[in-house]
């Protein structure tokens, strides 16, 4: 395994309406914020069109930041089947683009993200956001929530980066 630092890590919190993203730089054991935000799609558009928007924006993020590795949240069971399917479709588009870009992918469950960032598997959104702010030494909590979640995913992925030879 190589530890050729610095490494750029892309974190993704997939969703059809909002796909959060966060990009951080890991240099030795230091983490630095590079970019974050949310890919938004309008509810009135057809699902296929919304997926095309997500694909286009993910491709642009990969081209812009040239990440070495990506972390993505796994789909968790949801009571609302329609929501779960829409998130699954968005996640599939993201996964396909990450794979086509030859990026190693770290898939993390919501529980793993909560434990990895706060040390507590039942942490709420505010606790996660506070830790993202603290770990990245930010002046304020990143908004929107999906972006903060994506940064938490990127931070947790950074803890597993040595599992890959990149």
N, C-alpha and C positions, 0 to 999 in steps of 0.2 A: 504494500500500500504506500502511496505517495502522499506527502503532506505539502505539496507545492501551493503555498499560499501566495496571494490572497484568492479567495473563492467568492463568487457571486452566487447567491441563493435566491431563487424565486419561490415565493409561497403563494398558493392559490386556495381560496375559499370559494368553491364553485356554486353557482346558482343561475337560474334562468333570468331573473329580473336584475340581480346584482351579483357579479363575480368579483370578489375582492382579490386584490393582488398586493403583494409586498415584496420589495427587492432589498436585500441587505448584502453587505460585504463582510466576510469573515476573514480577518487577518490575525493569525495566531489565535488568541482567544478573545480578541476584541471584535465586537459587532458594530457596524455602522449602517445607518439608514441611507439607502440610495433613492428609493422611490416607493410610492404606494398610492392606491386609489381603488376605484371600482369601475368595472365595465357594466354600464347600465343598458338595459334593453326595454323598450316600451311595451306595455301590456297589450296594446291594440295590434301589434304586429303578429304575424303568424309565427309559430314555433320555429319553423325552418329558417325564416329570415332572422330571428333572434339568435339562432345558433350560428349563422353566418357572421353576424356582428361579433359574437364572442370569439369565433375563430380568427377573424381579421385582427382584432385587438390583441389576442394572445400572440399571434405571429409577430405583430409589431413590437410587443414587449420583449419577446425573445430576441428579435433583431436588434433592438435598441440596447438591451442590457447584456446580451450574450452570457446568460447564466451558465454556471458549471453544473448545477444540480437544481432540481425542483422538488418542492414538498407540496402535497395536495391532500386535502381532507378526504377521508373515505366517507362514502355515503352511509349514514346510519339509518336504522329503521325509523320510519315516520308514520304516524297514524293516517296522515293525509296521503293517499296513494298518488293522487294527481301531482301534488307537490314533489313527492319522492321521485316520480318518473321524470318530471321536468328538470329537477336537480341532476338526476342521473344522466339525462341527455346532455346537459351543459358540461357535466364532469367528463363524459365520453369525448366530447369535442376537445376539451382541454387536454385530456390524456393522449389523444391521438396526435395533437400538435406537439406535445412534449416528446413523445416517442419519435415522431418524424424528425424532430430536431436533435435526435440522439442524446437527449438529456437523461441522466440517471434520475429515477423518480423514487421519492420516499413517500409512501402512503401512510397517513396517520389518522387514527380514529379521534373523534372529539375527546374521548377520555385521555388518550395519550398526549394530546395537545394541552389539556388542562393540567395534567400531572407534570408534563415537561416544563411548562412555563410558570406554574404556581406551586407545584409540589403537592397539589390537592386535586383529586379527581372529580370533586363536585363543585369546583370553583365556578362562580357566576361570571357573567360578561364583564362586570366592573372590575373584578379582581384580575381577570386576564388583561384587560385594557391597562390597568395600573402597572402590571408587570411588564407589558410591552413598552410602556413609557419609560419605566425604570431601566430595563435592560438596554434599551437603545439610547438612553440618556436624552430623552426628548423633553421639550418644555411643556408640551400638552399631549393629551391622548389623541392618537390619529383617528380621523373621521373619514368616511363613515365606518360603522361597526364592522362591515365586511372586510374593509381594508385592515383594521386592527386585528381581526381574526386571521387574515392572510399573513400579517407580520408575525403573529404568534406561531403560525405553521412554519414560516421560514426560520424563525429562531429555533424551534424544535428540530427542524430538518438539519440545521447547522450543527446540532449536537450529535447527529448521526452521519455526518459527511465523511468521516474516516472509514466508514464501512465500504466506501466505493473507491476504486482506483481511478481518479480523474485528474 
